[in-house]
Amino acid sequence: MIIQDAKYLATSEIYGYDRATSDLYEHSAAARGHAVLPSRLLDGGRCSFAVDGYRMQYVFDPDRRQRRIMIDIDGSAAGPALRGELELDAGPRPHPTCRHRGRILPLDPGRIDGAGRRTTHGPDLHTDHVRSPGR
């Protein structure tokens, strides 16, 4: 799910997946550049996009360390209606890790994907900063 504003054109997209039917669908909308995109979202603020039948808003609350995403999209030929609210915890966490070839690596998008299935640096992945499991 995204909200973009290129000054002259604002767009938003969200993808949905129905597990029961395995259907994948996309809702999208465009309008003259009017999405509300503050310059410093993470310090608190709102980001919103709204046209008839399509509303999405992100709310960033630094005091409560949470992010809230509100979605209200009418059904259409593109897919069923989508309504809901997601609340994401943005509190401090230890650096995430994953297992890769028997080692524990810090998650770094430049090195491995989130599931630890491949490297993007080829076979010479540097592991001098990696600790073995159980150590």
C-alpha positions in Angstrom: 0.0 0.0 0.0 1.4 3.3 -1.0 0.6 7.0 -1.3 2.6 9.1 -3.7 2.4 12.8 -4.7 4.4 14.1 -7.7 3.0 17.6 -7.2 0.9 17.4 -10.4 -0.4 13.9 -9.8 -1.2 12.0 -6.6 -1.7 8.2 -6.7 -2.4 5.4 -4.2 -2.3 1.7 -4.6 -3.1 -1.3 -2.4 -3.0 -5.0 -3.1 -5.2 -7.6 -1.5 -5.0 -11.4 -1.4 -8.0 -13.7 -0.7 -6.5 -16.9 0.9 -9.7 -18.9 0.4 -9.8 -18.4 -3.4 -6.1 -17.4 -4.0 -7.3 -14.3 -5.8 -4.9 -11.4 -5.9 -6.4 -7.9 -6.6 -5.3 -4.3 -6.8 -7.2 -1.1 -5.9 -5.7 2.1 -7.2 -6.7 5.7 -7.6 -5.2 8.9 -9.1 -6.1 12.5 -8.8 -4.5 15.9 -9.3 -1.7 16.3 -6.9 -3.4 16.7 -3.6 -2.2 14.0 -1.3 -1.2 15.3 2.1 2.5 14.4 2.5 4.2 16.2 5.4 8.0 16.6 5.1 8.8 14.8 8.3 6.3 12.0 8.8 8.2 9.9 11.4 8.3 12.8 13.9 4.5 12.8 14.0 2.1 13.6 11.3 -0.5 12.3 8.9 -0.3 11.2 5.3 -3.6 10.9 3.4 -5.1 10.3 0.1 -8.9 10.5 -0.6 -11.1 10.5 -3.6 -14.7 9.2 -4.0 -14.7 5.6 -2.8 -11.0 5.4 -2.0 -9.5 6.6 1.3 -6.2 5.8 2.9 -4.4 7.5 5.8 -1.2 6.9 7.7 -0.9 8.4 11.2 2.6 8.6 12.8 2.5 9.0 16.6 6.1 9.3 18.1 4.8 9.6 21.7 3.0 6.3 21.6 5.7 4.8 19.2 3.1 3.5 16.8 2.0 3.9 13.2 -1.7 3.5 12.3 -2.9 2.8 8.7 -6.6 3.4 8.0 -8.1 2.0 4.8 -11.6 2.5 3.4 -12.0 1.5 -0.2 -15.3 0.7 -1.9 -15.7 -2.5 -3.9 -15.3 -2.3 -7.7 -14.6 -4.5 -10.8 -11.0 -4.5 -9.6 -11.9 -6.3 -6.3 -14.0 -6.4 -3.2 -14.3 -3.6 -0.7 -11.4 -3.2 1.6 -11.9 -1.6 5.1 -9.7 -1.8 8.1 -7.2 -0.3 10.4 -3.7 -1.6 11.1 -1.7 -0.6 14.2 2.0 -1.1 14.0 4.4 -1.0 16.9 7.3 1.3 16.2 9.1 0.9 19.6 12.8 0.1 19.8 13.7 -3.4 19.1 17.0 -5.3 18.9 18.5 -5.5 15.4 16.6 -8.3 13.6 18.5 -11.4 12.6 17.9 -14.4 10.5 19.6 -17.7 9.9 21.6 -18.1 6.7 23.7 -21.2 6.0 24.0 -22.2 9.6 24.9 -18.7 10.8 22.9 -15.8 12.3 23.1 -12.6 10.2 21.8 -9.1 10.9 19.0 -8.4 8.4 20.4 -6.0 5.8 18.5 -5.6 2.5 21.8 -5.2 0.7 23.0 -8.7 1.8 20.1 -11.1 2.1 16.3 -11.2 1.7 14.1 -11.2 4.8 13.8 -15.0 4.7 17.6 -15.5 4.4 17.2 -17.5 1.2 19.8 -15.7 -1.0 22.7 -13.3 -1.0 23.1 -10.3 -3.3 26.8 -10.1 -2.9 27.5 -13.5 -4.5 29.4 -16.4 -2.9 31.9 -14.3 -1.0 29.4 -12.9 1.5 31.5 -11.5 4.4 30.7 -13.3 7.6 33.4 -11.9 10.0 30.6 -10.0 11.9 28.4 -13.1 12.2 28.2 -15.3 15.2 27.4 -19.0 15.2 24.1 -20.2 16.6 24.2 -20.7 20.4 27.2 -18.5 21.0 
